[in-house]
Amino acid sequence: MSQRIDSTELAKFQIEQRIAEIRSDERFSYPPASVQVNAPLALIQVSMKSEVAGLLWALRCIRECSN
């Protein structure tokens, strides 16, 4: 059981670290780019926002399951 708790805590820590890493990237805080004006930035921003959304969902699931 303690291994499960340790692995759960490790997973939460890694998810939180990745979210912080993405949010600290200055491109994340830029206004949304237009595909017509700056397609590479727009794709990066969409990818970053989608990854953060997925990570937040996983974090919520982990927290709900561990209660």
C-alpha positions in Angstrom: 0.0 0.0 0.0 2.8 2.4 0.8 4.2 1.9 -2.7 0.9 3.0 -4.2 0.9 6.1 -2.0 4.5 6.9 -3.0 3.8 6.4 -6.7 0.6 8.5 -6.5 2.5 11.3 -4.8 5.3 11.0 -7.3 2.7 11.2 -10.2 1.1 14.2 -8.7 4.4 15.9 -8.2 5.5 15.2 -11.8 2.2 16.4 -13.2 2.4 19.6 -11.1 6.0 20.2 -12.2 5.0 19.8 -15.9 2.1 22.2 -15.6 4.4 24.7 -13.9 7.0 24.2 -16.7 4.4 24.9 -19.4 2.9 27.9 -17.7 6.3 29.4 -17.1 7.0 29.4 -20.9 6.3 33.0 -22.1 4.5 31.7 -25.2 1.8 30.3 -22.9 0.9 33.8 -21.6 0.9 35.5 -25.0 -2.4 36.5 -26.5 -3.7 33.7 -28.7 -1.9 33.7 -32.0 -3.8 33.5 -35.3 -3.0 30.7 -37.6 -3.1 33.1 -40.6 -0.6 35.5 -38.9 1.7 33.1 -36.9 0.8 29.5 -37.5 3.8 28.0 -35.6 3.0 30.0 -32.5 -0.7 29.2 -32.8 0.0 25.5 -32.9 2.4 25.7 -30.0 -0.1 27.5 -27.9 -2.9 25.1 -28.7 -0.6 22.2 -27.9 0.4 23.8 -24.6 -3.1 24.6 -23.6 -4.3 21.1 -24.5 -1.5 19.5 -22.5 -2.3 21.6 -19.4 -6.0 20.8 -19.7 -5.1 17.1 -19.9 -2.7 17.2 -17.0 -5.2 19.1 -14.8 -7.8 16.4 -15.6 -5.4 13.7 -14.7 -4.5 15.5 -11.5 -8.2 15.8 -10.5 -8.7 12.1 -11.2 -5.7 11.1 -9.1 -6.9 13.4 -6.2 -10.5 12.0 -6.4 -9.3 8.4 -6.5 -6.9 8.8 -3.6 -9.6 10.2 -1.3 
